[in-house]
Amino acid sequence: MTGTVALTHLTHTFQTDVREYTVPATSPVPGLFVYEIPDEVEPASTHRWSVGHHSGLLIASAMYEDDAARGAKKIADLADWTQPVDELRKVLNPDQVYEQIAWAGCENPAFT
């Protein structure tokens, strides 16, 4: 594939055990956001970039913004990511999602 994909600059809101955060984000795939986690969230983690669903659900973590964006693009065709999480759970195989994002340098957030 050639050409450049324009990223839309938005904000994304997600919840941690401590509080809710709203951060600057891009949306390389409809329904998915790429964002940097704030310094106070998991301060020891080297995986500062995340791929998140519009619902706030964390899908993947990455060391670099480009890896997170590539990860989102890698899983773009697996589902209609604009759908609610409950609908996605009916059609997605989590192993397939994490197999695809691993090719882009992303990790399952449970392992980061």
N, C-alpha and C positions, 0 to 999 in steps of 0.2 A: 504494500500500500504506500502510495506516495502522497505528499501534501502535508499540510499542517492542520491540526485540529485546534480550533479556538476553544479556550477554556472560559467558562463563565465564572466571574468572581462573585461570590455570595458569602453568606455566613452559614454556619452549621451549629446546631445545639445538641449537646450530648450530656448525659448524666453519669457522674461517678458515685462512689460510695459516700463522698463528702458533700458534693454540690453539683449544680448544673453549670455548664460552661457554654458560652456562645463565642465562636472563634471564626476568623476569616477562613474561607474555603474556596475551592474550585470544584466544578462538577464536570469531570471529563466524560461521564456517562449519565444520562438521565436517571435520577433516583439515587445516585451514588455521589458522595462527597470525599474530597481529599483535603486533609487539614493537619496542621501541626498541633500537637497537644501542648497545653501550657506547661511552663517549667515546673510548677508545683505538682503536676500529675505525674506519678511514677518517675520521680527525679533521677533515679539510678538507671533507668532504661535508656539504651542507645537507640531504640526504635521510637523516634519522636514524631513520625508521620503516620497517619491513619487513613484507612479507607472505611467510610461509614455509610450506612443506609440512611435515607432521609428520615427514618423514624428515630434515629439516634443510636441504633444498634451498631456496634463495632464489628467490622468484618475482617480486617487485616491490619497489621502493623508493619512499618518499614523504616529503615534507617534514613532513607532519602525520599524527598518529595517526588522525584522522577520515578522511583520504584513504585511508590504508592499509586501514582497516576497510571503507570503501565499495568499494575495489578488490577485496577478498576477496569481498564480497557480489555484486559485479558478475560475477565469474567462477564463482560458486557452482554454477550450472546447467550449466556446460560439461563437468563430469565428476564422478565420485564421488571426491572428494579424500581419502577415507579409504583409497583403494587405494595399493599400492606405486608408486613412481616408474616402474618398468619397465612396469607396466600402464597408467599414465597416458600414457606416451609412445606407446603403441599407438593411443590414441583422441584425443589432444589435438593441435590445430594451434597451435603457438606463436604464429603471427601473429594468430590469433583471440583468444588469451589476452591478448596485449599490446594489441590493438585495444580490447578491453573494459576493461582496467584503465586505459588512457589517459583514458577518460571520467571516471574517478574521481580524476584528478590523480596517478596512479602512473606510474612509469617502469620500463622494462626495466632491471634492475640493471647490465647491460653498458654502459649509457649514462649512468650517474650518477657 
